[in-house]
Amino acid sequence: MFEIYEKSRSGELLGLLRSRAGEAAAEASESVKKIIADVRASGDDAVRYYTEKFDGVKGAPFWLDKCEIEAAARRVDEGLLCAMRRAAENIRTFHERQRERGWAEFSAGKYMGQRIVPLKRVGVYAPGGTAAYPSTVLMTAIPAKVAGVEEIILATPPKVSEDGKIMPADAVLCAAWIAGVDRVLLAGGAQAVAALAYGTESIPRVDKIVGPGNIYVAEAKRQVWGAVDIDMIAGPSEVLVIADESANPRFAAADLLSQAEHDPLAAAVLVTTSAELAGAVNGELMSQLKLLPRREIAASAIERCGAALVVDTLEEAAEFANEVAPEHLELMVKSPEAILGLIRNAGSVFLGAYSPEPLGDYYAGPNHVLPTAGTARFSSGLSWASFVKRMTFVCYDKDSLVSAAGDIIRLAEAEGLEAHARAVKVRLEGEK
């Protein structure tokens, strides 16, 4: 069930990890294309149609009143409410420390610099399928708030409550209230992504859409990119644990399962210098799976893409991790700080036996919206910077332009762009 690979088969394991989600994405593409086209053509009516078709909710309003959001927050268990508030404070503090400041530089006849400008309106998406994710609301809305975004719209699929009301889970609404979300849109899936990207009669167009979702949400984000910005095209979740002989197999198995329970396509990989540890982790996986309410999902993920790779050195383990570029990377070794310096590609790194991946998912402060499927080679997780633009400005007086004119004209003429050169030349000729 949990295959153990020798070092000589590392390429085979790498191929498995890189190919696991391709078929699902291809199958979703045409369906999503049609949904987006329908929403662009029919607006509100198309969103209502697909909400009924996919979520089984008919006649749902698009917007939830603020009083209902606050009421949901009051219904949440006090212990959960306090936990979310503490997590929100950690997230807010971490992202505030990431903030950049604009700058301006003055010198004789010259004035230039950079402004940091927040986006005006963003959509944050919270899934509502097999589980509700209030943590996603905190992780997406709080950085946007820290960045100074003017309006934050939470899009999440509607649900029918026990008393017949149409609204998401109370915990999701409570998180929205804590995070400072401005409006809650009762729509999910590709139809919500399309509506936020292009706008409808009732739903305003946003500047950016962020947050995880199923394969249809991810594919919709891919297809609307360009009309609107997105954070990333997220694939199935993944964790890679680097462990030496000092690691606790119970801890390692529990952490692998914490990702496996997300999705049958999730990847859970152990890379270790100890064959004995690999065997012990395999045994622990079998035991711990029996305890999980979502054991069928987790078991499917372990069967499909759960594996251990036995290597000779931790340097080889780090090299393999850099090739995988995992969403979550755990360093369950004696000296994790020493290995951290070898890591170039990972969404977020967790150091030591007492830093399990859920610490980052929920509480510590770093974001849990992270690059997947190897994209950590070139991209970063969601942050304060995801919600701002860097706008440069420049101002030369006449003497400064005259001083630079010869160089500018030569460069423009070398590229065959005479109109560029003339824009400088006419200023040298003076006003006529």
C-alpha positions in Angstrom: 0.0 0.0 0.0 2.8 2.4 0.9 5.5 1.5 -1.6 9.2 1.8 -0.5 11.5 2.9 -3.3 15.3 2.4 -3.4 17.4 5.3 -4.4 17.9 3.9 -7.9 14.1 4.3 -8.5 14.0 8.0 -7.5 13.3 9.0 -11.1 10.3 6.6 -11.2 8.8 8.2 -8.1 9.5 11.7 -9.4 7.6 10.8 -12.6 4.6 9.6 -10.5 4.5 12.8 -8.5 4.6 15.0 -11.6 1.9 13.2 -13.5 -0.7 12.5 -10.9 -3.2 15.3 -11.7 -2.9 15.7 -15.5 -5.9 13.6 -16.5 -8.3 15.2 -14.1 -7.4 18.7 -15.4 -7.9 17.7 -19.0 -11.3 16.3 -18.3 -12.4 19.4 -16.5 -11.3 21.9 -19.1 -14.2 21.6 -21.6 -16.8 21.6 -18.9 -15.3 24.7 -17.3 -15.0 26.5 -20.7 -18.8 26.1 -21.2 -19.6 27.3 -17.7 -17.5 30.4 -18.2 -19.0 31.1 -21.6 -22.6 30.8 -20.2 -21.8 33.1 -17.3 -20.4 35.7 -19.6 -23.4 35.5 -21.9 -26.2 35.1 -19.3 -24.8 36.6 -16.2 -26.9 36.1 -13.0 -29.2 33.5 -14.7 -26.2 31.3 -15.5 -24.9 31.5 -12.0 -28.3 30.6 -10.5 -28.6 27.7 -13.0 -25.2 26.2 -12.1 -25.7 26.8 -8.4 -28.9 24.7 -8.6 -27.2 22.1 -10.8 -24.1 21.5 -8.9 -25.0 22.6 -5.3 -28.6 21.5 -5.3 -29.7 24.8 -4.0 -32.5 26.6 -5.8 -33.4 30.3 -5.3 -30.4 31.2 -3.3 -29.7 34.9 -2.9 -26.4 36.1 -4.1 -25.5 38.1 -1.0 -25.6 37.3 2.7 -26.7 40.1 5.0 -24.0 41.3 7.5 -26.3 40.7 10.4 -26.5 37.0 9.3 -22.7 36.8 9.3 -22.5 38.2 12.8 -25.3 35.9 14.0 -23.4 32.9 12.6 -20.3 34.0 14.5 -22.3 34.1 17.8 -23.5 30.5 17.2 -19.9 29.2 16.9 -18.6 27.3 19.9 -16.7 29.7 22.2 -13.6 27.6 22.2 -13.5 27.5 18.3 -14.2 31.3 18.2 -11.2 32.0 20.5 -8.9 29.6 18.6 -9.8 31.4 15.3 -9.2 34.8 16.9 -5.7 33.7 18.1 -4.9 32.2 14.7 -6.1 35.4 13.0 -3.8 37.5 15.2 -0.8 35.2 14.3 -1.6 35.5 10.6 -2.1 39.2 10.8 1.2 39.8 12.7 3.2 37.6 10.3 1.8 39.3 7.1 2.3 42.8 8.5 6.0 42.0 9.0 6.2 41.2 5.3 5.0 44.6 4.2 7.2 46.7 1.9 7.2 50.5 1.9 7.3 52.8 -1.2 10.3 54.9 -1.7 11.3 58.1 -3.5 14.8 59.4 -4.4 15.7 63.0 -5.1 18.8 64.2 -6.9 19.7 67.2 -9.0 16.9 67.5 -11.5 15.6 64.0 -11.0 12.8 62.5 -8.9 11.9 58.8 -9.1 10.7 56.0 -7.0 8.1 53.4 -6.4 4.6 53.4 -4.9 3.0 50.3 -3.3 -0.7 50.4 -4.4 -3.3 47.9 -3.0 -5.8 46.3 -5.3 -9.3 47.8 -5.1 -11.4 44.6 -5.0 -10.5 41.0 -4.6 -12.5 37.7 -4.4 -11.4 35.1 -2.0 -12.7 31.6 -2.5 -13.5 29.1 0.2 -14.4 25.5 -0.8 -17.6 24.0 0.5 -17.5 20.4 -0.8 -16.5 17.5 1.4 -15.4 19.8 4.2 -15.7 23.5 5.3 -12.5 25.5 5.5 -12.7 28.6 7.8 -8.9 28.6 7.9 -8.9 29.4 4.2 -11.0 32.5 4.9 -8.5 33.7 7.5 -5.5 32.9 5.2 -6.8 34.7 2.2 -8.8 37.6 3.6 -6.4 38.8 6.4 -3.4 39.4 4.0 -5.7 41.3 1.7 -6.8 43.4 4.6 -3.2 44.0 5.7 -2.4 45.1 2.2 -5.2 47.7 2.2 -7.6 46.1 -0.3 -10.7 48.3 -0.4 -13.3 45.5 -0.8 -13.0 41.8 0.0 -15.7 39.4 -1.4 -15.8 35.9 0.0 -17.3 33.4 -2.5 -18.4 30.1 -1.1 -21.0 27.5 -2.2 -24.4 27.9 -0.5 -25.7 25.3 1.9 -29.2 24.7 3.3 -29.1 24.7 7.1 -31.2 22.5 9.4 -33.7 25.4 9.8 -34.0 25.8 6.0 -31.8 28.9 5.7 -29.4 29.1 2.7 -26.0 29.9 4.0 -22.5 28.5 4.4 -21.2 26.8 7.5 -21.3 29.0 10.6 -17.5 28.5 11.1 -16.8 29.9 7.6 -19.0 32.9 8.3 -17.3 33.4 11.7 -13.9 33.4 10.0 -15.2 36.0 7.5 -16.4 38.2 10.4 -13.0 37.9 12.2 -11.0 38.5 9.0 -13.0 41.6 8.0 -14.6 40.3 4.8 -16.9 43.0 3.3 -19.4 40.8 1.5 -20.2 37.1 1.2 -21.3 35.7 -2.2 -23.3 32.6 -2.1 -21.9 30.9 -5.1 -19.1 28.4 -5.7 -17.4 26.4 -8.4 -16.4 27.6 -11.9 -19.6 29.8 -12.1 -18.4 31.9 -9.1 -14.9 32.3 -10.6 -16.4 33.4 -13.9 -18.8 35.8 -12.3 -16.0 37.4 -10.2 -13.7 37.6 -13.2 -16.1 39.2 -15.7 -18.9 40.6 -13.5 -22.7 40.1 -13.9 -25.7 42.2 -13.2 -25.4 41.6 -9.5 -21.8 40.5 -9.0 -19.0 43.1 -9.4 -15.8 42.3 -11.3 -12.8 41.9 -9.0 -9.1 42.5 -9.7 -7.9 39.2 -8.3 -9.2 35.8 -7.3 -7.4 33.8 -4.6 -7.9 30.7 -2.6 -8.0 26.9 -3.2 -10.8 24.8 -4.7 -11.5 21.6 -6.5 -10.2 20.8 -10.0 -13.1 22.8 -11.6 -12.2 25.9 -9.6 -8.5 25.6 -10.4 -9.3 25.1 -14.1 -11.7 28.1 -14.1 -9.0 30.3 -12.5 -6.6 29.1 -15.3 -9.1 30.1 -18.0 -10.0 33.5 -16.6 -6.4 34.6 -15.9 -5.7 37.7 -18.0 -9.2 39.1 -17.5 -8.3 39.0 -13.8 -5.3 38.1 -11.8 -5.1 34.9 -9.8 -2.9 33.7 -7.0 -1.9 30.4 -8.6 -3.4 27.3 -10.2 -3.4 24.9 -7.3 -3.3 21.2 -7.7 -3.9 18.4 -5.2 -2.2 18.9 -1.8 1.2 17.4 -1.0 3.6 16.9 1.8 7.2 15.6 1.7 8.8 14.6 4.9 12.6 14.3 5.1 13.5 12.1 8.1 16.6 10.5 9.6 16.9 7.6 12.1 16.0 10.0 14.9 12.5 10.6 13.6 9.4 9.3 15.4 7.5 7.0 13.0 4.2 7.8 14.6 4.7 11.5 14.0 5.8 11.0 10.4 2.9 8.8 9.6 0.4 11.2 11.2 1.8 14.1 9.2 1.6 12.1 5.9 -2.0 11.3 6.6 -2.8 14.9 7.4 -2.4 15.6 3.7 -3.7 12.3 2.4 -7.1 13.0 3.9 -7.6 16.1 1.8 -8.0 14.4 -1.6 -7.5 11.0 -3.3 -5.0 12.7 -5.5 -2.9 14.1 -2.6 0.7 13.1 -2.4 2.3 11.9 0.9 6.0 11.1 0.5 8.7 10.2 3.0 12.4 10.6 2.1 14.6 9.0 4.6 18.2 7.7 5.3 16.8 4.9 7.3 15.2 1.8 5.8 14.0 0.8 9.3 12.2 4.0 9.7 10.5 3.6 6.3 9.1 0.2 7.4 8.0 1.5 10.8 6.2 4.4 9.1 4.4 2.0 6.8 3.2 0.1 9.8 2.0 3.2 11.5 0.1 4.3 8.4 -1.9 1.1 8.4 -2.7 1.5 12.1 -3.6 5.2 12.1 -5.7 5.0 8.9 -8.3 2.9 10.9 -8.8 5.9 13.3 -9.7 8.4 10.6 -13.3 9.4 9.7 -12.0 10.3 6.2 -10.0 7.0 5.9 -11.3 6.1 2.5 -10.0 9.3 1.0 -6.7 9.0 2.9 -6.3 5.4 2.0 -6.9 6.1 -1.7 -4.3 8.9 -1.7 -1.7 6.6 0.1 -2.5 3.8 -2.4 -2.1 6.1 -5.4 0.7 8.5 -4.4 2.0 7.5 -1.0 5.6 6.4 -1.0 8.9 6.2 0.8 12.3 6.8 -0.8 15.4 5.5 1.0 18.6 7.5 0.2 22.1 7.4 1.6 22.5 11.0 2.9 20.4 13.9 3.9 22.0 15.9 1.1 20.5 13.4 -1.4 17.2 13.8 0.4 17.4 17.6 0.0 18.3 17.3 -3.6 15.3 15.1 -4.3 13.0 17.5 -2.4 14.3 20.4 -4.6 13.3 18.3 -7.7 9.8 17.7 -6.3 9.4 21.3 -5.0 6.7 20.2 -2.6 3.9 22.4 -1.3 4.8 21.4 2.3 8.2 20.2 3.4 8.9 18.8 6.8 12.5 18.4 8.1 12.1 15.7 10.8 15.9 15.4 11.4 18.3 15.9 14.3 19.5 19.3 12.9 16.8 20.8 10.7 18.4 24.2 10.5 21.4 22.7 8.8 19.3 21.1 6.1 17.2 24.2 5.6 20.1 25.9 3.9 20.1 23.1 1.2 16.4 23.7 0.4 15.6 25.9 -2.6 12.2 24.8 -3.7 9.3 24.4 -1.3 6.1 26.3 -0.5 6.6 26.2 3.2 9.1 24.4 5.4 8.4 22.9 8.9 11.5 22.3 11.1 11.7 19.6 13.7 9.6 17.0 15.3 7.2 19.5 16.9 6.4 21.6 13.8 3.8 19.5 12.0 2.3 20.8 8.8 -1.1 21.6 10.5 0.7 24.2 12.6 1.1 26.2 9.4 -2.3 25.2 8.0 -4.1 26.8 10.9 -2.2 28.8 13.4 1.4 29.9 13.3 1.1 32.8 10.8 2.7 31.8 7.5 0.1 31.3 4.7 -1.3 27.9 3.8 -2.2 28.9 0.2 0.9 27.5 -1.3 2.3 26.5 -4.8 1.7 22.8 -5.7 2.7 20.4 -8.4 6.3 21.6 -8.5 5.5 25.2 -9.1 7.4 26.1 -5.9 10.4 26.1 -8.2 9.4 29.5 -9.4 6.6 30.8 -7.3 5.7 31.7 -3.7 2.8 31.2 -1.4 0.0 33.8 -0.8 1.2 36.8 1.1 0.6 40.5 1.7 2.5 41.1 -1.6 -0.2 39.1 -3.5 -2.6 42.0 -3.0 -0.5 45.0 -4.1 1.0 46.5 -7.2 4.4 48.2 -7.5 3.9 51.3 -9.5 7.1 53.2 -10.5 7.3 56.9 -11.3 10.0 59.2 -12.8 10.4 62.9 -13.2 13.4 64.6 -15.0 13.8 68.3 -15.4 14.9 69.8 -18.7 18.6 69.8 -17.9 18.6 66.2 -16.8 16.8 65.1 -20.0 19.2 67.0 -22.1 22.1 65.2 -20.4 20.6 61.8 -21.0 19.2 62.5 -24.5 22.1 61.2 -26.6 22.0 57.8 -24.9 18.2 57.5 -25.2 18.3 58.5 -28.9 21.0 56.0 -29.7 19.2 53.2 -28.0 15.9 54.0 -29.7 17.5 54.3 -33.2 19.4 51.0 -32.6 16.0 49.3 -32.2 14.6 51.1 -35.3 12.0 53.1 -33.2 12.4 56.5 -34.7 9.3 57.9 -33.0 10.8 57.0 -29.7 13.9 58.9 -30.6 11.9 61.9 -31.9 10.0 62.1 -28.6 13.3 63.2 -27.1 14.6 65.2 -30.1 11.6 67.5 -30.2 12.4 68.5 -26.6 16.0 69.3 -27.6 14.7 71.5 -30.4 12.6 73.5 -27.9 9.1 74.8 -28.1 8.0 76.2 -31.5 
